[in-house]
Amino acid sequence: MHQGGWARGGQRQLLAAALVLVLAMAAQAGEFRDPARDVQVTTLDNGLTVLTLEDHTTPVVSFQVWVEVGSGDEARWTGLAHLFEHMMFRGSRNLPPEAFQRILERRGARVNAFTSRDVTVYHEDVRSEDLPLVIALEAERLRNLDISEGSLDSERQVVLEERRLRTQDDPSGLAFEALMALSFQAHPYRVPIIGWKSDVEKVGVPQCRAFFDAYYAANNLVIAIAGDFERESTLDFLRQQMGSLRSSAEVERNPTEEPEQRGERRAEVRFDVKAPILAMAWHAPATGHPDGEALDVASEILSSGRTSRLYRRLIYEEPVALSASGAYWELQHGGLFYAFSTVRPGQQIDHAERLFLAEIARLRDEPVTARELEKAKRSLEVSLIQGQGTSHALASRMGRDWVSFGRIRPLEERLSAIRAVTVEDVQRVARTYLRPEKRSVVHVLPEEKGSAGDGAEETR
C-alpha cells in the first residue's frame, strides 16, 4: 500500500466529523437523504464503467479506479495482483518512476492503492481543479505502463521485503496466512494476497504482461468519482483520455469452487513468540447473502470491542488473553466468520481455546439479550452512516457496490436489513454456520527447545 499526504488535513477531518454528526442525527430523525441516490452510470464505447456523484459540500474530489482482479483470480502465479499495485507506480512511457505520486502529492493530494482477494483499487483525493490532471495521469499509466525487467526487479524486491516484515517475521501475519490456507483448500482465496515467496521471486516479464493484458482492460475497470466536479465536462475529458483504452474479448475467471468442509481442521505454527496466538474461522456466506446482517450482528456481540463477550470473558473475567477480536468477512465467492486472540505469556493456549469455544457455544445455544441486540444494531448503523461522510467514502461505496452487485445499494435498504435482525436470527445463523465440523483452528506457539530454523518456513 502506498502512503500519501494531505494538505490542511486537520480542517478536512473536522469537516468530515461534523458531516458525520449531521448525517447521524438526520438518520435518527428519519430525514436522512442518501447522497448515493444521485449516482449516474456511464459506459464508454470500450466498456469502461464510470460512476459519478456530484457533491459540492467541500472543494475535494475522490477519483478511484477499481480493477476487478485480486489474489482470488490467481490460478498459476501468485502475488501478481499485489505486484501490479506496486508496478503501477513505477512509471510509464512518459512518466519516470514514482512521478505519478510525486506530482499529485506536491499539489496536496492523498494518493494510495490496495489489493484484496477480489479487487485492486487505486485512489486519489484531490482539489477540484486537479481532477483533469489525475485523469490524464491515470490514462497514461493504464495505456503505457512500464513492464520491463528493471521495473519488475525493483518492485519484486520491495514486495519480498514487505512479505518478510508483514508475514515471515510477524506471528500475526503467519497466523492469518495459515488460517486462510487451512480454511480454503481449493479456492484461490487460500493464497496470500502478497503471494508465495517462491512465485514472487521467479515470476518474469512475460507472465506480468499477460496478467496486465488479461485484467487491466477497459471493460474490467470501474471508475468512481465523487465530490466537487462537473459531471458532463469530466465525462467528456474521460472519453478523450480513456476512450481509446483497449478492451478484452473475455475476462477469464477462476472456475474453482470451495467444497464443503466436513470436519474440523487444525494447524500448528512454531515461531519465536512469548505470547501464543489463537486463530479460528468458520465458513460463512459470500457478500450479499440474506444472512449477512445477522452475521454482522452476531460478530458485534461476540467479538467487537471491549464490551464484547469474548473480550469480557478472556480478558476481564478470566484474564488468559491480551486481546480478543473478530468479524464476519464477506468475499465475492465465499466468506469467513473469524476470531483472533493473543494469549498471555504463561497461560495455556488450550485453556484459552476452551473459553473461546464456550462463548461460541453460548451464542448458538442461548438467545442473546435484547440489550445486546440493540447495541450491536446501533453500532452497525452508526458505522454505515459514517461511511457517507467524505467524498472518498462515497466513491469507495460506489465502486465496491458496483463491483459486487452491479448496482449501488440504497442506504435505506441496508439500514432496514440491519434493523430487521431479531434475537432468533442471531441464534439461527450461529447454529447454521458456527458448527464444530466447519471450524478451522490455528495455534502459533513458541519454538520447541532445540528446534532448528527460524520458524518461518513456508509451505505450499
ABEGO torsion letter per residue (X at the ends): XBBBBBBGAAAAAAAAAAAAAAAAAAAAAGABBBAAAABBBBBBAAGBBBBBBBBAABBBBBBBBBBBBBAAABABBBGAAAAAAAAAAAEBAABBBGAAAAAAAAAGBBBBBBBBAABBBBBBBBBAAAAAAAAAAAAAAAAABBBBAAAAAAAAAAAAAAAAAAAAABAAAAAAAAAAAAABAABAAABBAAEBAAAAAABBAAAAAAAAAAAABAAABBBBBBEBBBAAAAAAAAAAAAAABBBBABBBBBABBBBBBAEBBBBBBBBBBABBBBBBBBBBBBBGBAAAAAAAAAAAAAABEAABAAAAAAAAABBABABBBEBBBBBAAEBBBBBBBBBBBGBBAAAAAAAAAAAAAAAAABBBBAAAAAAAAAAAAAAAAAAAABAAAAAAAAAAAAAAAGBBBBAAAAAAAAAABBAAAAAAAAAAABBAAABBBBBBBBBBBGBBEAGABBBX
